[in-house]
Amino acid sequence: MTREPASDPAGALALLHRSADAVAAALADTEDWGLAGTRPGQYRSDLVADAAAHAVLDGAGVEVLSEESGLRPADGLHVSGVVVVVDPLDGSTNAHRGVPWFATSLCALDEDGPVAAVVHDLARGARFDAVRGGGARRDGNVIAPTGCERLDQAFVGLAGWPPRHLGWAQSRTLGAAALDLCAVAAGVLDAFVDCSVDAHGPWDYLGGLLVCREAGAAVADGFGRELVVLEHAARRTPVAAATQELLDALLAARRSFT
């Protein structure tokens, strides 16, 4: 089978899909979802998922930045200049406890930023994808946000917990930022706001960021910083909303506390 190079957007997307397929297959055969005993908060399922993702990505000519295994240089005959940022299992505590909200998130970046993304909802089997300039889809169907503009009417997903109510209509704390962001893109949530401080690495949000932006939702860091970063130690505070008006209101609310 001929495979398109990862430097091409379609080839990058195909590579991400193959990696997501491999993770899903590996986790389907996993029986031990408990703590690995390696570092705090790392589960055996994280390691299984990471190994499956690397089995596809290694040798494809891409650098890989993974939450679980750090930065791995490109290895292969044709180095593409593409970096794939991967969270093999976003929401691993949910997965361990049986909460059906966890995913594999992958985002390919070139010199101009995110170019392709895949977020696979492992509990329900749904798959989100996006290509820069090509829109966003769930299971092949085009998605779009709700169009909500007012904070007092918004149904908002949270990470962390604010010190006081910030004025939305309703909220939910779900536990997997990649899926939370895709829920904004697909019109399930009106918005998502990280009420913790710098708790999310780029693997948590870059896939969802591209899906959101290609669907027409607005995304920013809660403190005005660039979200596209490729350092393993980098942390950000992502906020997303169906419209720029709602995003502006959420950012103002988020900045009202530290």
VOBA-1610 file (N, C-alpha, C; in pm, whole numbers, padded with zeros to 5 digits, always signed):
BEGIN
Met+00084-00120+00000Met+00000+00000+00000Met+00088+00125+00000Thr+00062+00218-00091Thr+00138+00342-00097Thr+00082+00439+00007Arg+00173+00499+00085Arg+00132+00595+00187Arg+00186+00732+00153Glu+00100+00833+00168Glu+00143+00970+00140Glu+00242+01015+00246Pro+00339+01100+00208Pro+00437+01148+00306Pro+00372+01235+00412Ala+00429+01230+00534Ala+00372+01306+00645Ala+00382+01455+00624Ser+00470+01500+00532Ser+00483+01643+00506Ser+00363+01699+00430Asp+00283+01611+00368Asp+00161+01651+00300Asp+00046+01647+00399Pro-00045+01748+00400Pro-00154+01746+00499Pro-00236+01618+00498Ala-00269+01569+00380Ala-00345+01444+00373Ala-00264+01328+00426Gly-00134+01327+00397Gly-00048+01222+00450Gly-00034+01230+00600Ala-00024+01352+00653Ala-00016+01369+00798Ala-00143+01320+00865Leu-00258+01353+00807Leu-00385+01308+00865Leu-00395+01156+00861Ala-00355+01096+00750Ala-00360+00950+00739Ala-00270+00885+00843Leu-00153+00942+00866Leu-00062+00890+00968Leu-00125+00897+01107Leu-00190+01007+01138Leu-00255+01021+01268Leu-00367+00920+01284His-00444+00898+01179His-00551+00799+01186His-00494+00659+01211Arg-00384+00626+01144Arg-00325+00494+01165Arg-00276+00479+01308Ser-00220+00584+01363Ser-00172+00579+01501Ser-00288+00565+01598Ala-00396+00640+01575Ala-00514+00628+01661Ala-00574+00488+01653Asp-00575+00429+01534Asp-00623+00292+01519Asp-00541+00195+01602Ala-00408+00214+01599Ala-00319+00124+01672Ala-00340+00135+01822Val-00360+00256+01871Val-00385+00274+02015Val-00515+00208+02055Ala-00620+00230+01977Ala-00749+00171+02010Ala-00741+00018+02013Ala-00668-00041+01918Ala-00655-00186+01913Ala-00576-00237+02033Ala-00469-00166+02070Ala-00389-00209+02184Ala-00466-00201+02314Leu-00543-00095+02332Leu-00620-00079+02456Leu-00736-00178+02463Ala-00787-00219+02348Ala-00895-00318+02348Ala-00849-00450+02406Asp-00718-00478+02400Asp-00662-00602+02454Asp-00601-00583+02593Thr-00616-00464+02650Thr-00555-00434+02780Thr-00650-00469+02894Glu-00601-00542+02990Glu-00682-00580+03106Glu-00645-00501+03231Asp-00521-00459+03242Asp-00475-00386+03361Asp-00470-00236+03331Trp-00568-00163+03387Trp-00576-00019+03368Trp-00532+00057+03493Gly-00461-00012+03581Gly-00419+00048+03707Gly-00291+00127+03696Leu-00249+00183+03808Leu-00126+00263+03813Leu-00005+00177+03777Ala+00087+00240+03704Ala+00205+00167+03657Ala+00316+00160+03760Gly+00315+00254+03856Gly+00422+00259+03954Gly+00550+00321+03902Thr+00542+00389+03789Thr+00658+00452+03725Thr+00677+00596+03772Arg+00574+00676+03754Arg+00573+00813+03805Arg+00431+00844+03849Pro+00413+00945+03934Pro+00279+00974+03985Pro+00180+00999+03871Gly+00065+00931+03880Gly-00042+00953+03785Gly-00028+00881+03653Gln+00076+00799+03637Gln+00092+00725+03511Gln+00036+00585+03527Tyr-00051+00547+03433Tyr-00118+00419+03438Tyr-00056+00321+03338Arg-00079+00194+03360Arg-00031+00094+03264Arg-00091+00117+03126Ser-00214+00160+03126Ser-00281+00189+02998Ser-00212+00303+02924Asp-00157+00402+02996Asp-00081+00509+02933Asp+00039+00452+02857Leu+00108+00358+02920Leu+00228+00300+02860Leu+00194+00213+02739Val+00087+00136+02751Val+00041+00054+02638Val+00004+00144+02520Ala-00070+00250+02548Ala-00114+00341+02442Ala+00006+00412+02379Asp+00102+00453+02459Asp+00220+00522+02408Asp+00301+00431+02316Ala+00320+00307+02358Ala+00395+00212+02275Ala+00324+00188+02142Ala+00192+00179+02144Ala+00116+00157+02021Ala+00127+00277+01927Ala+00120+00397+01983Ala+00133+00517+01899Ala+00271+00523+01835His+00374+00497+01914His+00511+00501+01861His+00535+00393+01756Ala+00471+00279+01769Ala+00489+00172+01671Ala+00451+00218+01530Val+00359+00313+01520Val+00320+00368+01391Val+00402+00491+01355Leu+00425+00578+01452Leu+00488+00707+01423Leu+00639+00697+01403Asp+00704+00608+01478Asp+00849+00593+01463Asp+00881+00539+01324Gly+00976+00599+01260Gly+01011+00557+01125Gly+00932+00625+01016Ala+00836+00711+01056Ala+00754+00781+00956Ala+00814+00916+00916Gly+00933+00946+00968Gly+00998+01071+00933Gly+00951+01191+01011Val+00884+01167+01125Val+00833+01277+01207Val+00898+01274+01345Glu+00915+01393+01403Glu+00946+01399+01546Glu+00818+01368+01623Val+00833+01313+01742Val+00716+01281+01824Val+00735+01341+01963Leu+00640+01423+02005Leu+00636+01475+02141Leu+00518+01410+02213Ser+00548+01320+02306Ser+00445+01247+02378Ser+00447+01285+02525Glu+00328+01292+02584Glu+00322+01314+02728Glu+00399+01207+02803Glu+00390+01084+02757Glu+00445+00972+02833Glu+00593+00950+02812Ser+00646+00982+02694Ser+00785+00948+02663Ser+00868+01064+02613Gly+00816+01185+02620Gly+00895+01302+02585Gly+00912+01320+02435Leu+01021+01388+02397Leu+01049+01420+02258Leu+01140+01314+02197Arg+01096+01257+02086Arg+01176+01157+02015Arg+01205+01212+01876Pro+01334+01219+01837Pro+01369+01275+01705Pro+01313+01191+01592Ala+01303+01254+01475Ala+01256+01183+01356Ala+01353+01071+01321Asp+01296+00959+01283Asp+01375+00842+01246Asp+01313+00781+01122Gly+01389+00774+01015Gly+01335+00718+00892Gly+01414+00768+00774Leu+01381+00716+00657Leu+01454+00753+00536Leu+01423+00895+00492His+01301+00941+00519His+01260+01072+00471His+01211+01156+00589Val+01294+01247+00637Val+01258+01333+00749Val+01171+01445+00696Ser+01053+01461+00754Ser+00950+01547+00695Ser+00949+01690+00748Gly+01010+01715+00863Gly+00996+01845+00927Gly+00869+01859+01006Val+00793+01751+01019Val+00667+01750+01093Val+00691+01697+01234Val+00625+01760+01332Val+00625+01712+01470Val+00483+01664+01502Val+00472+01544+01555Val+00342+01494+01600Val+00338+01499+01752Val+00243+01574+01804Val+00223+01586+01949Val+00111+01491+01987Val+00138+01402+02081Val+00042+01295+02110Val+00019+01280+02260Asp-00107+01273+02296Asp-00147+01224+02428Asp-00209+01088+02403Pro-00136+00982+02429Pro-00187+00849+02395Pro-00318+00815+02464Leu-00333+00864+02589Leu-00457+00838+02663Leu-00488+00959+02749Asp-00564+01052+02693Asp-00608+01169+02767Asp-00731+01131+02850Gly-00724+01155+02980Gly-00832+01112+03068Gly-00809+00973+03122Ser-00683+00938+03149Ser-00651+00802+03192Ser-00710+00769+03329Thr-00728+00869+03415Thr-00796+00842+03543Thr-00942+00807+03519Asn-01008+00879+03428Asn-01144+00841+03390Asn-01148+00697+03341Ala-01053+00661+03254Ala-01049+00525+03200Ala-01031+00422+03311His-00942+00452+03405His-00916+00361+03516His-01039+00342+03604Arg-01114+00450+03624Arg-01229+00445+03713Arg-01359+00409+03642Gly-01354+00391+03513Gly-01474+00352+03439Gly-01563+00467+03397Val-01510+00589+03394Val-01586+00705+03346Val-01565+00715+03195Pro-01670+00706+03115Pro-01654+00694+02970Pro-01625+00826+02900Trp-01515+00889+02935Trp-01474+01017+02875Trp-01322+01020+02872Phe-01262+00955+02770Phe-01117+00951+02755Phe-01085+00928+02609Ala-00966+00969+02567Ala-00939+00976+02423Ala-00791+00963+02394Thr-00762+00937+02268Thr-00628+00955+02211Thr-00630+01083+02131Ser-00532+01170+02155Ser-00525+01297+02084Ser-00392+01310+02012Leu-00397+01341+01883Leu-00276+01359+01802Leu-00289+01485+01720Cys-00179+01559+01710Cys-00176+01679+01628Cys-00042+01686+01555Ala-00046+01699+01424Ala+00075+01716+01343Ala+00098+01864+01318Leu+00221+01909+01339Leu+00256+02049+01320Leu+00371+02060+01221Asp+00361+02159+01131Asp+00472+02194+01044Asp+00523+02332+01084Glu+00602+02395+01001Glu+00662+02523+01037Glu+00558+02634+01054Asp+00438+02612+01002Asp+00332+02713+01014Asp+00232+02683+01126Gly+00254+02575+01201Gly+00166+02541+01312Gly+00088+02413+01288Pro-00022+02393+01360Pro-00101+02271+01345Pro-00153+02254+01202Val-00133+02134+01146Val-00175+02108+01009Val-00280+01998+01001Ala-00280+01905+01097Ala-00378+01797+01097Ala-00395+01748+01240Ala-00516+01701+01271Ala-00544+01653+01407Ala-00643+01539+01402Val-00626+01446+01495Val-00722+01338+01518Val-00741+01325+01668Val-00866+01325+01713Val-00900+01297+01853Val-01001+01183+01850His-00960+01070+01906His-01045+00950+01903His-01106+00927+02041Asp-01238+00935+02047Asp-01312+00909+02170Asp-01313+00757+02191Leu-01228+00711+02283Leu-01207+00568+02301Leu-01326+00499+02367Ala-01403+00570+02445Ala-01516+00508+02514Ala-01634+00484+02420Arg-01655+00578+02326Arg-01773+00569+02239Arg-01740+00537+02094Gly-01610+00540+02061Gly-01570+00506+01926Gly-01583+00619+01825Ala-01623+00737+01868Ala-01634+00851+01777Ala-01495+00906+01746Arg-01480+00963+01628Arg-01349+01018+01591Arg-01365+01157+01529Phe-01292+01251+01585Phe-01286+01388+01534Phe-01157+01402+01453Asp-01166+01476+01342Asp-01043+01509+01270Asp-01055+01645+01204Ala-00941+01701+01171Ala-00937+01833+01108Ala-00807+01847+01031Val-00813+01922+00922Val-00695+01961+00844Val-00698+02112+00830Arg-00584+02174+00845Arg-00577+02319+00836Arg-00638+02369+00705Gly-00737+02456+00718Gly-00806+02510+00602Gly-00911+02418+00542Gly-00934+02303+00606Gly-01025+02204+00548Gly-01144+02169+00634Gly-01169+02245+00740Gly-01284+02217+00825Gly-01258+02105+00924Ala-01359+02073+01002Ala-01349+01970+01106Ala-01468+01877+01096Arg-01445+01751+01135Arg-01549+01649+01120Arg-01553+01557+01242Arg-01667+01496+01262Arg-01683+01386+01356Arg-01739+01268+01276Asp-01661+01161+01272Asp-01700+01042+01194Asp-01736+01079+01050Gly-01660+01172+00994Gly-01679+01210+00855Gly-01783+01318+00830Asn-01856+01358+00932Asn-01960+01460+00918Asn-01910+01595+00969Val-01935+01698+00891Val-01890+01833+00927Val-01955+01877+01058Ile-01876+01938+01146Ile-01926+01986+01275Ile-01914+02138+01284Ala-01990+02196+01374Ala-01986+02340+01397Ala-02030+02369+01540Pro-01980+02479+01600Pro-02020+02515+01736Pro-02161+02573+01739Thr-02208+02600+01861Thr-02348+02639+01880Thr-02381+02781+01836Gly-02284+02871+01842Gly-02313+03012+01814Gly-02350+03092+01938Cys-02343+03029+02057Cys-02376+03100+02181Cys-02280+03218+02203Glu-02335+03334+02236Glu-02254+03455+02257Glu-02253+03503+02401Arg-02352+03461+02481Arg-02368+03517+02615Arg-02326+03416+02722Leu-02244+03463+02815Leu-02196+03378+02922Leu-02311+03329+03010Asp-02411+03413+03034Asp-02520+03373+03123Asp-02615+03272+03059Gln-02591+03241+02932Gln-02670+03137+02864Gln-02586+03013+02831Ala-02459+03015+02870Ala-02366+02914+02822Ala-02363+02788+02908Phe-02347+02676+02841Phe-02327+02544+02900Phe-02178+02515+02886Val-02106+02516+02998Val-01960+02526+02997Val-01895+02403+03059Gly-01792+02351+02993Gly-01709+02247+03049Gly-01593+02309+03126Leu-01559+02248+03239Leu-01454+02300+03326Leu-01340+02200+03342Ala-01221+02255+03361Ala-01111+02180+03420Ala-01071+02257+03546Gly-01051+02186+03655Gly-01029+02257+03781Gly-01160+02319+03830Trp-01147+02404+03930Trp-01267+02463+03991Trp-01240+02607+04027Pro-01329+02700+03986Pro-01307+02842+04017Pro-01340+02871+04163Pro-01287+02980+04218Pro-01315+03013+04358Pro-01456+03064+04380Arg-01526+03097+04273Arg-01665+03145+04283Arg-01732+03119+04149His-01862+03131+04148His-01936+03114+04023His-01901+03228+03928Leu-01875+03196+03802Leu-01829+03298+03708Leu-01936+03345+03610Gly-02063+03303+03632Gly-02172+03364+03558Gly-02231+03282+03446Trp-02188+03157+03426Trp-02248+03076+03321Trp-02380+03015+03365Ala-02455+02962+03272Ala-02585+02903+03304Ala-02569+02768+03373Gln-02486+02679+03316Gln-02459+02549+03374Gln-02315+02510+03343Ser-02260+02417+03423Ser-02124+02370+03399Ser-02113+02221+03427Arg-02010+02159+03366Arg-01976+02020+03390Arg-01824+02009+03397Thr-01774+01924+03487Thr-01632+01894+03492Thr-01615+01750+03443Leu-01553+01734+03325Leu-01557+01606+03255Leu-01426+01528+03262Gly-01311+01595+03255Gly-01186+01527+03286Gly-01099+01484+03171Ala-01124+01532+03050Ala-01036+01503+02936Ala-01041+01622+02842Ala-00939+01708+02849Ala-00943+01835+02777Ala-00958+01817+02627Ala-00895+01715+02570Ala-00904+01695+02425Ala-01050+01676+02383Leu-01123+01594+02457Leu-01264+01573+02426Leu-01348+01695+02462Asp-01315+01763+02569Asp-01387+01884+02607Asp-01382+01986+02493Leu-01263+02004+02435Leu-01248+02100+02326Leu-01326+02055+02202Cys-01321+01927+02172Cys-01398+01876+02059Cys-01548+01890+02082Ala-01591+01881+02208Ala-01732+01901+02240Ala-01775+02044+02210Val-01685+02140+02229Val-01714+02279+02191Val-01725+02289+02039Ala-01631+02227+01969Ala-01631+02231+01823Ala-01759+02172+01765Ala-01811+02067+01830Ala-01927+01995+01778Ala-02059+02047+01830Gly-02059+02151+01913Gly-02183+02208+01963Gly-02245+02133+02079Val-02168+02047+02144Val-02217+01978+02264Val-02204+02071+02384Leu-02090+02134+02399Leu-02067+02240+02497Leu-02064+02373+02425Asp-02103+02479+02495Asp-02086+02613+02439Asp-01943+02663+02458Ala-01877+02613+02563Ala-01743+02664+02593Ala-01671+02567+02686Phe-01541+02588+02696Phe-01456+02515+02790Phe-01360+02616+02851Val-01341+02607+02983Val-01246+02696+03050Val-01166+02618+03153Asp-01036+02637+03147Asp-00945+02574+03243Asp-00934+02667+03364Cys-00989+02624+03476Cys-00986+02705+03598Cys-00868+02672+03687Ser-00787+02573+03646Ser-00660+02549+03712Ser-00557+02644+03650Val-00435+02641+03699Val-00330+02729+03647Val-00222+02644+03584Asp-00211+02656+03451Asp-00104+02589+03377Asp-00096+02440+03410Ala-00207+02372+03399Ala-00213+02229+03427Ala-00208+02143+03301His-00213+02206+03183His-00224+02130+03059His-00101+02146+02971Gly-00044+02030+02931Gly+00064+02031+02834Gly+00008+02040+02693Pro+00095+02066+02594Pro+00046+02084+02456Pro-00027+01962+02401Trp+00010+01842+02448Trp-00060+01720+02403Trp-00206+01717+02446Asp-00237+01787+02554Asp-00375+01789+02604Asp-00469+01867+02513Tyr-00418+01971+02448Tyr-00510+02063+02381Tyr-00483+02089+02234Leu-00365+02054+02179Leu-00336+02094+02041Leu-00429+02025+01940Gly-00457+01898+01960Gly-00551+01832+01870Gly-00688+01897+01874Gly-00739+01918+01994Gly-00868+01984+02011Gly-00867+02127+01962Leu-00754+02194+01976Leu-00743+02333+01928Leu-00767+02340+01778Leu-00701+02252+01700Leu-00721+02258+01556Leu-00864+02218+01519Val-00919+02118+01585Val-01058+02080+01558Val-01151+02199+01586Cys-01130+02267+01698Cys-01212+02384+01731Cys-01200+02493+01624Arg-01078+02529+01592Arg-01058+02641+01499Arg-01113+02609+01361Glu-01096+02486+01316Glu-01148+02450+01185Glu-01300+02439+01184Ala-01359+02411+01300Ala-01505+02408+01310Ala-01565+02547+01319Gly-01482+02647+01355Gly-01530+02784+01369Gly-01536+02835+01511Ala-01490+02756+01607Ala-01485+02801+01746Ala-01357+02881+01771Ala-01357+02957+01880Ala-01243+03041+01916Ala-01170+02981+02035Val-01037+02984+02031Val-00954+02924+02136Val-00841+03020+02170Ala-00809+03030+02300Ala-00698+03114+02344Ala-00645+03061+02477Asp-00526+03106+02512Asp-00473+03080+02646Asp-00535+03178+02744Gly-00563+03133+02864Gly-00627+03218+02963Gly-00547+03339+03003Phe-00416+03336+02974Phe-00330+03448+03012Phe-00263+03512+02891Gly-00319+03488+02773Gly-00275+03558+02654Gly-00149+03508+02588Arg-00103+03389+02623Arg+00021+03337+02567Arg-00006+03251+02443Glu+00099+03225+02369Glu+00090+03137+02252Glu+00060+02994+02299Leu-00039+02932+02236Leu-00074+02795+02274Leu+00010+02691+02200Val+00063+02727+02084Val+00141+02630+02007Val+00284+02631+02058Val+00313+02538+02148Val+00446+02523+02207Val+00485+02376+02198Leu+00616+02350+02193Leu+00663+02215+02173Leu+00767+02172+02277Glu+00763+02235+02393Glu+00851+02194+02502Glu+00774+02100+02594His+00836+01991+02634His+00768+01895+02719His+00727+01955+02853Ala+00803+02052+02901Ala+00772+02114+03030Ala+00671+02228+03019Ala+00634+02268+02897Ala+00543+02382+02879Ala+00403+02346+02928Arg+00339+02443+02993Arg+00202+02427+03040Arg+00123+02553+03007Arg-00004+02535+02976Arg-00089+02645+02939Arg-00227+02630+03003Thr-00313+02731+02984Thr-00446+02736+03043Thr-00547+02760+02931Pro-00588+02655+02858Pro-00673+02675+02741Pro-00817+02713+02776Val-00873+02800+02691Val-01012+02843+02700Val-01067+02841+02558Ala-01186+02784+02540Ala-01247+02777+02407Ala-01394+02813+02416Ala-01448+02868+02308Ala-01588+02907+02308Ala-01644+02903+02167Ala-01775+02892+02159Ala-01844+02884+02031Ala-01827+03010+01948Thr-01812+03124+02013Thr-01799+03252+01944Thr-01691+03336+02011Gln-01641+03435+01939Gln-01542+03525+01996Gln-01601+03605+02112Glu-01729+03641+02101Glu-01794+03718+02209Glu-01797+03637+02339Leu-01831+03510+02329Leu-01833+03426+02448Leu-01692+03402+02499Leu-01597+03384+02409Leu-01457+03366+02452Leu-01409+03488+02528Asp-01437+03608+02478Asp-01393+03730+02546Asp-01452+03737+02688Ala-01578+03700+02702Ala-01641+03703+02834Ala-01578+03600+02927Leu-01548+03482+02875Leu-01485+03379+02956Leu-01343+03416+02995Leu-01269+03475+02902Leu-01132+03517+02935Leu-01133+03623+03044Ala-01226+03718+03037Ala-01236+03820+03141Ala-01270+03756+03275Ala-01361+03659+03274Ala-01397+03590+03398Ala-01279+03510+03452Arg-01207+03444+03362Arg-01092+03363+03405Arg-00982+03450+03465Arg-00960+03566+03409Arg-00854+03656+03457Arg-00892+03729+03585Ser-01019+03711+03630Ser-01062+03776+03753Ser-01008+03705+03877Phe-00945+03590+03859Phe-00882+03521+03972Phe-00755+03454+03923Thr-00666+03423+04014Thr-00540+03358+03978Thr-00530+03227+04054
//
